């Protein structure tokens, strides 16, 4: 059986060879071709029936890469726009106003001025104590301080020594400088104070002449129970 030679380029300007890929086949005018290869069971040149694609297929061939790019970059653009919007909203949002807090100053402890005379110098002693001392000049004062503890009961007494004309007066002060009580000697004997200590601290005792003018020796005793 004679073999049919392939058609010439002039006669088959629009022939699509069956082994070519569909996307790469062009006709003489540069148009994409489409051939029904299913009908070309003989794989012969004569049975090929090339056809021009429809306008819709031709449009798809020409625009498909643009569609691919649009499908790829559109989600990226959307996410980028959303991120920029969130960033802009956070940047423009005014910071929440903090609640105004007014500092309340801590209460200042009231410091009371001591009630003894400022010229008194206090000598430190321990309890129990038995102190012999002298008021050597009119108006003189002698001061003593003792460490006390809350709950202790102190007995304080002051008396002039024999043959002295001094009439001593005893003043007892709490650690805050306020006077607890006072006692004055009488002709009947010494001046005594019995006190229950309410707080711990330095308790002070001042001895002076009752008349502010007499002088002489005296004996001060402090006992604790």
C-alpha positions in Angstrom: 0.0 0.0 0.0 1.5 3.3 -1.0 2.5 5.7 1.8 1.0 9.2 1.7 3.7 11.8 2.0 3.3 14.5 4.6 1.7 17.6 3.3 3.8 20.6 2.4 3.9 23.7 4.4 1.9 25.6 1.9 -1.0 23.1 1.9 -1.0 22.4 5.6 -0.4 25.8 7.1 -2.8 25.0 9.8 -1.9 21.4 10.5 -1.2 20.4 14.1 1.1 17.4 14.5 -0.2 14.9 16.9 3.1 14.6 18.9 3.2 18.4 19.7 1.9 19.8 22.9 -1.3 21.7 22.5 0.0 24.9 24.1 3.1 25.1 21.9 1.4 24.5 18.5 0.9 27.6 16.4 -0.5 28.0 12.9 1.1 30.1 10.3 -0.6 33.3 11.6 0.7 32.8 15.1 -2.6 31.5 16.5 -2.9 28.5 18.8 -4.4 25.4 17.3 -6.6 22.7 18.6 -6.9 19.3 16.9 -9.2 16.4 17.7 -6.6 13.7 18.2 -9.2 11.2 19.5 -10.5 11.0 16.0 -7.1 10.6 14.4 -6.8 6.9 15.1 -4.6 6.3 12.0 -2.0 9.0 13.0 -1.9 10.0 9.4 -1.5 13.5 8.1 -4.6 13.3 6.1 -6.9 12.6 9.1 -5.8 15.6 11.1 -8.5 18.2 11.2 -7.0 21.3 12.8 -9.3 23.9 14.2 -8.9 27.4 15.6 -9.8 27.6 19.3 -12.8 29.5 20.4 -12.5 33.0 21.6 -13.0 31.9 25.2 -10.2 29.4 25.0 -7.9 31.8 23.2 -8.7 34.4 25.9 -7.8 31.9 28.6 -4.5 31.0 26.9 -3.6 34.6 26.7 -4.7 35.6 30.2 -3.9 32.5 32.3 -0.6 33.7 33.7 -2.2 36.9 34.7 -4.9 34.9 36.5 -2.3 32.7 38.2 -0.4 35.7 39.4 -3.6 37.3 40.6 -4.6 34.2 42.5 -1.2 34.1 44.1 -0.7 37.7 45.0 -4.3 38.6 45.9 -4.2 36.8 49.3 -0.8 38.3 50.1 -2.1 41.8 49.3 -5.2 41.2 51.5 -3.1 40.0 54.5 -0.7 42.8 54.0 -3.5 45.4 54.0 -5.1 43.8 57.1 -1.7 44.0 58.9 -1.3 47.6 57.9 -4.8 48.4 59.1 -4.2 46.7 62.5 -0.9 48.5 62.9 -2.5 51.9 62.0 -5.4 51.3 64.4 -3.0 50.4 67.2 -0.8 53.4 66.5 -3.6 55.8 66.4 -5.4 54.5 69.5 -5.0 56.8 72.4 -3.5 55.1 75.5 -6.0 54.3 78.1 -6.1 56.9 80.8 -4.6 55.6 84.0 -6.7 56.1 87.1 -5.7 59.1 89.1 -4.2 58.1 92.4 -3.6 60.7 95.0 -1.0 59.8 97.5 -2.1 60.2 101.0 0.8 61.2 103.2 1.4 58.9 106.1 0.3 60.4 109.4 3.2 62.2 111.1 3.8 61.1 114.7 3.3 64.0 117.0 6.5 64.7 118.9 5.8 66.3 122.2 8.3 68.6 123.8 9.7 67.2 127.1 8.2 68.8 130.1 11.4 69.0 132.1 13.6 72.0 132.1 16.0 72.2 129.1 19.0 72.7 131.3 18.7 69.3 133.0 21.4 66.8 132.1 20.4 63.1 132.8 22.9 60.6 134.2 22.2 57.0 133.3 21.7 54.4 136.0 20.3 50.9 136.3 17.4 49.7 138.6 17.3 49.1 141.4 19.3 52.2 142.3 20.4 54.0 145.5 21.9 57.4 144.6 23.4 59.9 147.0 23.7 63.4 145.5 23.6 67.1 146.3 21.9 70.3 145.1 24.8 72.6 145.6 23.3 75.9 144.4 19.9 77.5 144.6 17.6 76.5 141.8 19.8 73.5 140.8 18.3 70.4 139.3 19.6 66.9 139.1 18.5 64.4 136.4 18.6 60.6 136.2 17.4 58.1 133.6 16.6 54.4 133.9 15.6 51.8 131.3 12.1 50.5 132.1 9.9 47.7 130.7 6.1 47.7 130.3 4.3 46.1 133.2 7.0 46.8 135.8 6.0 48.6 139.0 8.5 51.1 140.2 8.8 52.7 143.7 10.7 56.0 143.7 11.6 57.9 146.9 13.7 60.9 147.7 14.7 62.3 151.1 17.2 64.8 152.5 20.1 63.4 154.4 20.2 64.1 158.2 20.9 67.6 159.3 20.1 69.0 155.8 17.6 71.9 155.4 16.8 70.8 151.8 13.2 69.9 151.0 13.5 68.0 147.8 10.8 67.5 145.2 10.7 64.4 142.9 9.4 64.5 139.3 8.9 61.4 137.2 8.7 61.5 133.4 7.7 58.9 130.7 9.8 58.0 127.7 7.9 60.6 125.6 9.0 63.4 127.9 5.6 63.9 129.6 5.4 64.1 133.3 3.8 61.1 135.0 3.6 62.5 138.5 5.4 64.4 141.2 5.9 64.2 144.9 7.2 66.6 147.5 8.9 65.8 150.7 7.1 66.8 153.9 8.2 67.1 157.5 6.8 63.6 158.1 9.3 61.9 155.8 10.4 61.3 152.2 8.6 61.9 148.9 7.4 58.6 147.3 6.0 57.7 143.9 4.6 54.2 142.9 4.1 53.9 139.2 3.1 51.1 136.8 5.1 51.4 133.6 3.0 51.3 130.5 5.7 51.2 127.8 9.3 50.3 127.5 11.9 53.0 127.3 14.0 55.5 129.2 12.2 56.9 132.2 13.6 60.0 133.8 13.6 61.5 137.3 14.4 65.1 138.2 15.1 66.2 141.8 15.1 69.8 142.8 14.4 71.9 145.9 10.8 72.7 146.6 11.5 76.3 147.4 14.0 76.8 144.5 16.5 78.3 146.9 17.6 75.7 149.4 20.5 73.4 148.9 21.8 70.2 150.5 22.4 66.4 150.2 19.6 63.9 149.4 19.1 60.2 148.8 17.2 58.9 145.8 16.1 55.2 145.7 14.4 53.4 142.7 13.1 49.9 143.3 11.3 47.6 140.7 8.8 44.8 141.4 
